[in-house]
Amino acid sequence: MKLHYGLGDLKDIDFMAFLPIIMPVIVVSTILILIALIDLYRHRKTRKNMLPWVLIILFANTLGPILYFTIGRKDSERI
């Protein structure tokens, strides 16, 4: 049993077999990002920190939009 694999072993992996598992995750993540960015844009007048939220949403992948919907939307409710 091999414990370490090199870059040469990547050519033997069938990535198409993982596609049905990876595609739903990519689609859901993209939809979450789009919805979070649209919501942030619609409420841009009431948001205090718009640029940090855009960066969090875009670069934290699936976790960024979830953080925005749980923490970021509460900023406008306090005003």
N, C-alpha and C positions, 0 to 999 in steps of 0.2 A: 504494500500500500504506500503510495506516494504522499508525503506530507507537504511538499513544496512544489508548486507549479510555476513554470516560467512563462514568459510572454510567447514563446513558441507553441505552448500548449493551447493558447487561445484559438488557434486556427482549427483545432479539432472540436471545438464546442459548436453545437448547432443552435445559433441564436434564434432561428425561426421557431424553434420549439418553445421558447420563452415568450414569444410575441403575444399569444393570447392572454398571458398573465400580466404582461407589462402594459399593454394598450389601455385597458380600463383605468389603470392607475394614472396614466398620462392624460387621458381624456378628463377624468374627474379633477385632477390637479389643474388643468388648463381652464376648465369651467369655473372652478373656485377662484382662480386668479382673476379671470375676466369679471366675474360678479363683484369681487372685492374692489377692483379698480373702478368699475362703473359706479358702485355705491360711494366710494371715496370722492369721485368726481362730482357726483350729484350733490353731495353735502360738503363741498369744498369751502363754503362760506362759514360753516360752523366748526370745521376741524381746525385745531390749533397747529398740529404738527403734520402737515401733509407730506412733505418730502421724506421724512423718516418712514412713514407708513408705506409710501410707494416702494421704497427700497426693501422694506421688510416683506411686503407682499410679493415682489418680484424675485428676490434672491433667497427667500426661505422656503421656496417651493410650496409644498402642501401645508406646512406648518404656518407660513406667513399669513395666508388668508384666514385660517382658523383663529390665529391670534388677533387679527384685525376685527373679526366678527365678535370675538369674546371680550376684547379689551378696548379696541380702538373706537368702536361705536359708542361706548359709554362717555367719551369725551364730549360729544355734542349734547348728550342728555343733561349734563351738569349746567350747561349755559342757560 
